[in-house]
Amino acid sequence: MITSIKIWNEPNNLSHWDFLLDPGWSTFAELVRRATTEIRSVRPDLPIVLGGMSPIDPGFLRRLDAQGGLEGIDILAVHGFPYDWNLWPLEEWPERLEQLRQEFGRPVWVTETGVSSFASEEAAAWGLRRSLDVLAGEKVYWYTLLDLAPEREATTRHKQAEGSSYWRHFHFGILRHDGIPKRAVEHFSPDFGICQWFHFRDERTLELAVRWFERLGVRAVRTGLSWAESHQEGAEEWFATLMSALEPFDVCVTLCFTPPSRGIRACHTSPPIDTGEFAHFARTVVERFAAPASVPVSGPQAGEQ
């Protein structure tokens, strides 16, 4: 069941929000304000998480805060991949999280972090073990359960032209895309949740993932419902299938991606023409799939001090 809702994914990353069309993130701040208002109107108790920053940039949060974009937000979120893309060591995690808590007075969750096995399965397994130590007691979603299948595309700006930075995206799973375990699976602990995205109507992968969530003792799952996909035929049935399969888990659902027909530019990263349409989508998701207010959230709730 949905026990928290996340507004957008990496809004300060050009691959997910075209801030060249939205200088200063004024449209994004409006989108957040309107979405939180709609969510609160039907579920005032449901925790609302701001889309995970990547990179971790306090300046981005200050811009949103100055425009009222943090008023309805309960929890801040960050994404970090020190072993693959970020220019800082993993041991800096505690300091970076604490700085955000102190400045913005909110819990901070790590809603994506992981280590690619692109170069070495052993290195990825070591990175998981080390992350469990460094981030002990934090609310963390490990990215990810399953490798990205080779026939898919990673959501980046320049695709294969990015070289190894692009191909690393395909190897973050603790399982291969077909479910064959990699070395890291032996070290996974349900002290972490798992972030796993599901492609539209990919029921085979969904079934495989749920079996492994149960086998690994996973309690907390982060996934996404795409606003863009909600405009496709069969979306209601697919969303219902996805949420039903994940009902046994505490689900942090990310709502993101603009329908191309509703963007300033015909792209899923575009700011929408009307932010109220996204707010309506958010409300609809909460009304259909959020856990009853009486359902407690299990698993680590760190970062709330």
Secondary structure, DSSP 4 states (H G I P E B T S, - for coil): -EEEEEE-S-TTSTTTS-TTSSGGGHHHHHHHHHHHHHHHHH-TTS-EEEPPBSS--HHHHHHHHHTTTTTT--BEEEE--TTTT-SS-GGGHHHHHHHHHHHH-S-EEEEEE----SS-HHHHHHHHHHHHHHTTTS-EEEE-SBPPPTTS--S-SSGGGGTHHHHGGGG--SB-TTS-B-GGGGG--TTSEEE----TT-HHHHHHHHHHHHHHT--EEEEEEETTGGGSTTHHHHHHHHHHHTTTSEEEEEEE---GGGBSSSSTTSPBS-HHHHHHHHHHHHHHHBPPTTPPPPS--TT--
